[in-house]
Amino acid sequence: MTTNECFSMMSAMGWLGWIMPLAVLALLGLGIAALIKYLFMPRSQSDRGVRS
């Protein structure tokens, strides 16, 4: 699918055709950021469930 075909299909759907792809990309980006934070940020003792 070329860019022109994609834009014409999005404009035919109205504002929903522009909001939905942006919302999906935003949610995907937030999910990737949360996964990276979970995997690479050091966790404190309280987050691991260790009681002192």
Secondary structure as a PSIPRED ss2 file (coil, helix, strand):
# PSIPRED VFORMAT (PSIPRED V4.0)

   1 M C   1.000  0.000  0.000
   2 T C   1.000  0.000  0.000
   3 T H   0.000  1.000  0.000
   4 N H   0.000  1.000  0.000
   5 E H   0.000  1.000  0.000
   6 C H   0.000  1.000  0.000
   7 F H   0.000  1.000  0.000
   8 S H   0.000  1.000  0.000
   9 M H   0.000  1.000  0.000
  10 M H   0.000  1.000  0.000
  11 S H   0.000  1.000  0.000
  12 A H   0.000  1.000  0.000
  13 M C   1.000  0.000  0.000
  14 G C   1.000  0.000  0.000
  15 W C   1.000  0.000  0.000
  16 L H   0.000  1.000  0.000
  17 G H   0.000  1.000  0.000
  18 W H   0.000  1.000  0.000
  19 I H   0.000  1.000  0.000
  20 M H   0.000  1.000  0.000
  21 P H   0.000  1.000  0.000
  22 L H   0.000  1.000  0.000
  23 A H   0.000  1.000  0.000
  24 V H   0.000  1.000  0.000
  25 L H   0.000  1.000  0.000
  26 A H   0.000  1.000  0.000
  27 L H   0.000  1.000  0.000
  28 L H   0.000  1.000  0.000
  29 G H   0.000  1.000  0.000
  30 L H   0.000  1.000  0.000
  31 G H   0.000  1.000  0.000
  32 I H   0.000  1.000  0.000
  33 A H   0.000  1.000  0.000
  34 A H   0.000  1.000  0.000
  35 L H   0.000  1.000  0.000
  36 I H   0.000  1.000  0.000
  37 K H   0.000  1.000  0.000
  38 Y H   0.000  1.000  0.000
  39 L H   0.000  1.000  0.000
  40 F H   0.000  1.000  0.000
  41 M C   1.000  0.000  0.000
  42 P C   1.000  0.000  0.000
  43 R C   1.000  0.000  0.000
  44 S C   1.000  0.000  0.000
  45 Q C   1.000  0.000  0.000
  46 S H   0.000  1.000  0.000
  47 D H   0.000  1.000  0.000
  48 R H   0.000  1.000  0.000
  49 G C   1.000  0.000  0.000
  50 V C   1.000  0.000  0.000
  51 R C   1.000  0.000  0.000
  52 S C   1.000  0.000  0.000
